[in-house]
Amino acid sequence: MIHELHEELNQLEGVLPGLDELAQRYGLSERVMNDEFKREYGQSIFAYISDRRLSAAYAALQHKQIALKVIADQLGYADVSHFSNAFFKRFGCRPGSLRRKQQGMI
């Protein structure tokens, strides 16, 4: 069941369902579902989703000329500042700085 959840999370894009919705769908409590996921994959569901979204953003910034707002929207962030803060915490630089560096502007 946790492997099915993992596969579903890998297929989702944009705004993701909440833990409560996922737990109900898989017939588990939020805590049990999260604990089992962490035991199997080494991180909580939230951390896994966040890591995947930010990795996708990093790749998009390196290879595409998409506006930061569009990337943030596609990945389900409420706004660009939330996206930028999460990106900074994960990679140690702002998404705009990474883009400028990739374009040789820094």
C-alpha positions as CSV (number, residue, x, y, z in Angstrom):
1,M,0.0,0.0,0.0
2,I,2.8,2.4,0.8
3,H,4.4,1.6,-2.5
4,E,1.2,2.6,-4.3
5,L,1.1,5.9,-2.3
6,H,4.7,6.5,-3.4
7,E,3.9,5.8,-7.0
8,E,0.8,8.2,-6.8
9,L,3.0,10.9,-5.3
10,N,5.5,10.5,-8.1
11,Q,2.7,11.0,-10.7
12,L,1.1,14.1,-9.1
13,E,1.8,17.6,-10.3
14,G,0.7,21.0,-9.0
15,V,-1.4,21.3,-5.8
16,L,-1.2,18.1,-3.9
17,P,-3.8,16.4,-1.7
18,G,-3.5,16.8,2.0
19,L,-2.3,14.1,4.3
20,D,-5.9,13.7,5.6
21,E,-7.2,13.0,2.1
22,L,-4.4,10.6,1.3
23,A,-4.9,8.7,4.6
24,Q,-8.6,8.4,3.9
25,R,-7.9,7.1,0.4
26,Y,-5.5,4.5,1.6
27,G,-7.5,3.5,4.7
28,L,-4.8,4.5,7.2
29,S,-4.4,7.1,9.9
30,E,-2.2,10.1,8.9
31,R,0.3,9.1,11.5
32,V,0.5,5.4,10.5
33,M,0.7,6.3,6.9
34,N,3.5,8.9,7.4
35,D,5.4,6.5,9.8
36,E,5.2,3.7,7.3
37,F,6.3,6.0,4.4
38,K,9.2,7.3,6.4
39,R,10.3,3.8,7.4
40,E,10.2,2.7,3.7
41,Y,11.6,5.8,2.0
42,G,13.6,7.5,4.7
43,Q,11.6,10.8,4.9
44,S,8.2,12.0,5.7
45,I,5.6,12.4,3.0
46,F,5.8,16.1,3.2
47,A,9.6,16.1,3.0
48,Y,9.5,13.7,0.1
49,I,7.0,15.8,-1.8
50,S,8.9,19.0,-1.1
51,D,12.2,17.5,-2.2
52,R,10.7,16.3,-5.5
53,R,9.0,19.6,-6.2
54,L,12.2,21.6,-5.5
55,S,14.3,19.2,-7.6
56,A,11.9,19.7,-10.4
57,A,12.1,23.5,-10.0
58,Y,15.9,23.3,-10.0
59,A,15.9,21.4,-13.3
60,A,13.3,23.8,-14.8
61,L,15.5,26.8,-13.9
62,Q,18.5,25.2,-15.5
63,H,16.9,24.2,-18.8
64,K,13.8,26.4,-19.4
65,Q,13.0,30.1,-19.6
66,I,9.8,29.9,-17.6
67,A,8.8,32.7,-15.3
68,L,9.3,32.0,-11.6
69,K,5.6,32.6,-11.0
70,V,4.7,29.9,-13.5
71,I,7.1,27.4,-12.0
72,A,5.8,28.2,-8.5
73,D,2.2,27.7,-9.7
74,Q,3.0,24.5,-11.5
75,L,4.6,23.0,-8.4
76,G,1.7,24.0,-6.2
77,Y,3.3,26.9,-4.2
78,A,0.9,29.6,-3.0
79,D,3.1,32.3,-4.3
80,V,6.6,33.1,-5.6
81,S,7.9,34.1,-2.1
82,H,7.0,30.7,-0.6
83,F,8.6,29.0,-3.5
84,S,11.8,31.2,-3.3
85,N,12.1,30.6,0.5
86,A,11.7,26.8,0.2
87,F,14.2,26.8,-2.7
88,F,16.7,28.8,-0.7
89,K,16.4,26.4,2.3
90,R,17.0,23.4,0.1
91,F,19.7,24.7,-2.3
92,G,21.3,27.7,-0.5
93,C,20.5,30.2,-3.3
94,R,17.5,32.0,-4.6
95,P,15.9,30.6,-7.8
96,G,16.5,33.9,-9.6
97,S,20.2,33.8,-8.7
98,L,20.5,30.3,-10.0
99,R,18.9,31.3,-13.3
100,R,21.2,34.3,-13.6
101,K,24.2,32.1,-12.9
102,Q,23.0,29.6,-15.5
103,Q,22.7,32.4,-18.0
104,G,26.2,33.6,-17.2
105,M,25.0,36.8,-15.7
106,I,26.8,36.4,-12.4
